[in-house]
Amino acid sequence: MILFSVIAATLSAMVFAVAVLWLKGRAPVSDLAREKALYARFVDDVDRRLARGQIEADLALEEKAEAGRALLKAARDHGEAAAPLKPAVVMAGAATVAAISFVLYGVVGMPGYPDQPYAQRLAAWTAMAQTNPDALPPKPMSEVLKARAGDHKNDAGYWQQLGRYQVMAEDYLDGARSLEMSVRLDPKRAEGWSDFGEALVLAADGVADDSARNAFAEALKRDPNDISGLYYTARIFRDDGQFDEAKTAFDKVLMRLPAGDPRRETIAADVTALDEARATQDQVSAQIRGMVDNLSARLKTEPNDPDGWARLLRAHRVLKDPAEEAQTLSAIRVQYKNNPDQVAAILEKAKAPVGREGG
C-alpha cells in the first residue's frame, strides 16, 4: 500500500504540472477593454471642449498625452489574463484522473489481499509475545491478542486480558468493548467489572457516567474490598460532593495497599485534593446560604419575581435541602396559581446554574 500511495501522489503531481504548463501556453485575452473605453471617452471629451473653445490646443494635447500614459501604466499593472477553463474540459480531466487511479489501484493496490507489511509486523510481534512478552509494548500485544479473537469467543479471561492491554495502549473505547464482553461472559468476577468501569471513565476523560457507576457498584457487590472499585467509587463520591463518604472509601484503599506501593502516593494526592474541594464547597455553600436568606426575605415582601423564585429553588437543590426545595416549590405554585405557564417557566429556569436563571 505504501507503493500505491507513492505512485498515486506522483501521478497527481504530474497531472497538476501538465495543467499548469497547458495554462501557460494558452493564448491570452486582453484585460484592458475597460481602460481603453475610458481612454476613448476621455479623448472625445477633450476634443469637444477644444471645439467649443473651452480649452487651448496646447492644454488639449497635454491632457491627451497624460491619458495615454495612464493607459500604458494600466497595461503594465494588469498584464494579460488567461481565459477561464471550460467546464467540459475540467470534467474530462477529472474523469481521466479517476480512470487512471482506478487502473493503478487494481495493479499495485492489490484489492482483496491482506496488508503485507502489517502481516509481517504481526508475525514478529507474535514471535516476541511467545518468547519475551515483557518486552512487547501494550499496543503490539493487544494486536497479537486481537488476532486470536476467533479462537476465544467465549473465554472471559481472554477478553479481560485483551481489554487491559488496549487500555494500557490508550485505546480506551476498544478496551471498554472487550471488557464489556468479559463481564457478559462471566459476570461473577469483581475485577472484570472494575476494569470495565475504569475503561469507561478513561474513555470519557475522567467522568464516570451511569454505566461506569453501575460497573463499580457491581464490582463492590461481588468483592467489597476490590481496590479499583473502591478507588473509583471514592472519586465518584468526591465529584458528587459527598466528602465524608469519599474519605472513607479512600481510607479503605490505603488500608489494602501494601507499604511502598506507588499507588499510595496517588491516593495521598487524592485525599489532599479532597480536603481542598471540601473547603471550597463549604465556602460556596456559605455564600449560597447567605444569598438564600436574603432572597427569601425579599420574596416575602415582593413575591412577583419569577427569576428570584428560580434562583431560590436552584439554591436549595445545590445545598441538597429537599425540605426547603419542596416548601419553595409549594410557594411558587401558590403565588402563580392562576398562571401555570409561569410556574413551568420558573421550573425550567431553575435548571440553570445559580446566578444564570434569567439568562
N, C-alpha and C positions, 0 to 999 in steps of 0.2 A: 504493500500500500504506500510505502514511502516513495518508491519509484514512480508510482502512478501520480502522486501529489507533485513530485518534481516535474514530470513531463507535462502535467496539466498547467502548472504555473508557467513553464516555458512557452507552451502553446498560447496562453493568454497574453504573455508579453509580446510574442511575435505578432499576434493579431493587432494589438494596440500599436506596435511600431509601424505596421503596414498602413493602418488607418491614418496615423499622423503624417507619414510620407505622402499618402494619397491626397490628403487635405492640402499639404503644402504645394503640391504640383497642380492643383486645380486653378483654372483661370479666375482671376479676381474680378470683383464687380466694384463699381465706383461707390464711394461713400460720401461724395461731395455734392450730390444733387441739391440738397437744401442750401448749402453755402453758395453754389452757383446761381440759384434762383434769387437769393437775397442780393448777390452782386449785380445781377441784371436789373433788378428793380431799382437799386440804388443809382446805377448809371443812368437809367431812364429819367429818374427824378432830377438828377443833376442837369441833364440836357434840357428838361422842361424849364428849370429855373434859369438856365443860361438863355434860353429863347425868350423868356419874359423879361430879361434884363435884371433879374434879381441878384445875380452874382456876376463877377468879372470872369473873362475867359481863363485868366491865369489861375484863379481860385478853383474853377471847374476842373481844370486839368490836374491840379494838385489833389483834389478830392477823389478823382478817378484813380490816380496813382496810389493813393492811400488805400482805397478799396481793393485794388489789385494786390497790394502787398498783404492785406488781411486774408484774401482768398488763398494766396500761396502758403501763408502760415497755417491756415486751416487744413490745407492738403497735407502738410508735413505732420501736423498733430494727429489727424485722424487716420492717416495711412490708408491702406486698402484692405477691405474685409472680405473673407471668403464667403461664398454663397452657402446657406444652410443645407444640410443633408436632406434629401427627400425621405419621407417615411418608408417608402418601399425599399430604398437602399439599406436603411437601418434594419428593417425586418429581415431582409435577405442575409445580411451579415450575421445577425443573431442566430438565424436558423443554421447557417453554415458552422458557426462555432459549436452549437448544440450537437449537430450531427457528428462533427469530428470528435467531440468529447465522448459521445456515446460509443463510437467505434474504439476510441482509445481505452475506455474503461473495459470493454469486452476483451481487449488484447492483454492489457497489463494489470487491470484491476482484479482479475480472477474472481468474478462473482460466483458465489456458491462454495468457495474454498475457504478454509479457516485462515486466520491471520498467522502466517508462518512465524514471524519474529516473536509474537506473543506466545505461540505454542512452544517455541524453543525456550523462552524465558520461564514458562510454566514448568517445563520439564526440568530445568536447572533448579528451580525453587523446590520442586517435589523431591529431587535427589537430596538437596540440602536439608529439607524437613525430615528426611529419613535418617540422615547421618549426623547432622548437627542442628537440631531445631532451634536451639537457643540463639544461634547466630542469624536467624532469619527474621527480618523486621515484621511487624504486625500486618502490614498491607500485603506483602507476598504470601505470608502464612494464611491469611484469610482467603486469598485467591486459590491456594492449594486445597484448602478445605472446601471451598465453594465448588470446585471442580468435581468433588466426590459426593455432591448432594444426592445424586440419583441412587447411590448405594445406601443412603442413611435417611430415607424419607421419614421413617417412624422412630428415629433414635433421638430422644430428647437431649441426651448428653452431647451428641454431635452438634445440634442446633445451638445449644448453650455455648459450647466452645467456639463455634463459628461466630456467634454474636459477640462474644467477648473480644475476639481478635478484631472484628470490624469496628467495635467501639474504640479499641486502642489505636486503630488506624484512622480514627475520627470520621469513619463512615457511619454516623450515628443512626440515620434512618434505616440503612440496611441492617445494622446491628439490632435495632428495635424490632424489625420484622423477623429476624432469625430468633431472637429471644422470645418473641410472642409465640412462634411455632414451638419453642421448647416448653413453655408453660401450658400450651394446649395439649401437648403430648403427655406431659407429666405435671399436673397442677399441684402435686403434693410437696414439691421441693421449695423451701423458702428462698434459697439462693437464686433460683430461676426467676422468681417474682421480683426480688430486689434488683437483680441485674436488668430485668426488663424495665422496671421503673427508672433506674439510673439512665438507661439509654434514652428513654423518653424525655427526661429532664435535660440531658445534654443536647438532644436534637432540638429542644425548644429554648436554647440559650439560657438554661438555668431555671426556667419556670416549670413548676410542677402543675400540670393540668389535671383534670379529673381522672384520666386514665392512669397517670403516674401515681397519683394519690391512692387510687384503688390498688395498684400493684404493690405499693409499700404496705398497705393495710393487709393484703393477702399474705405478704411475706411474714409480717409480725404475728398474724393469726396462726401461722404454722410453726414459727420459731420466735418467741418474744425477745430472744437475745441476738437476732440477726443484726450484725453490725451495720451493714449498708441500709437496712430497713430503718434502724434506729436513727442513723445519721441523717438520712433524708427526711424522716419524719420530724426530727428536731428543726431542720431548716424550714419545713412547712409551717410548724408552729410559730417560728420566728417571723416568717413572712406574713402570717395571719395576725401578728400582734399578741400571740399567746406566749409571753416571755417566760412565765414560770414553767409551763409545760415544756418549752424548748430547752430550758436549763436542765430540767430533769432528764430529758432524753439525751442531751449532750453528756451529762454526767454518767449515764448508763454506758455510753460508748467508751468513755475514758476508763471506766472500771473493767471493761472487757478487752482493752488493748494492752498488750504486754509492755513493760518498760523498754524504752528505746525504739519503739515502733514509730517510724516517721509520721504516721498519721496522727499521732498525738499533737504534733505542732499545728497541724491543720485545725484540729478540734479546739486547741487553745486560742487560736486566732478567731475561730467562730464564736467562742464564748466572749472574747473581748468585744467583737462586733455586736454581739447580742446585748451586752451591757450598754454600749453606746446607743443602740437602737431603742432600748428601754428608756434611757434618759431623754432621748429626742421625743419619743412618744409621750412621755409624761409631760414634757414641756408643751407639746402641741395640744394635748388633752386639757391642760390647764388653761391655755388660751381659748380653746373651744368652749370650755365651761364658762369662762368669763363672758364670751360672746352670747352663749345661750341664756345666761342670766339677764343680760342687758336686753336681748331681743325679746325674751318672754315678757319682761316688764313693759316694753314698748307696745307689744301686740295687745296687751290688756287694755291699753288706752286708745290704740289705733289699730283695730283688728282688720280693717280692709286694706291689707298689704300682702298680695299673693306671693311676691318674691320673698318677703320676710318669713312667711309660713314655710315656704320651700326650704329656705336656709335653716330654719329651726328643725324641721323634720329631718333633713340630711344630717345635721349636727348630732341629733340623738342616735342616728344609725351609726355614725362614726364612733361615738362614745359607747356603742353597744349597750344602749339603755332601752330595751324593748318596752318597758312600762311607760317611760316618758314619751317614747315614739307613739305608742297606742293612744296616749292621752292627747298628744298634739294632733294626731290624725282625727280623733273624735272632735276636737275643737274646730278643725278646718271644715269638717262636714257640717257642723252646726252653723258656722259663720256663713258658708255658701250653700245652705240647704236648698235654696231656690236656683242655684246655678251649678248643676253637676259638671258642666263643661269646664268651669273654673277649677273645680276640685281635681278633675283629671289633669288639667294643665299644671297645677301645683305638684301633683304626684310625679309628673314627668320631669319637671324642673328639679325636683328633689333628687333625681338620679345623678345629677351633675356634681362635680366636686364642690366642696364648701367654698363659697365666695364667687361661684360661677353660675349660680342657678338662674340668674336673669340674663345670661349670655346666650 
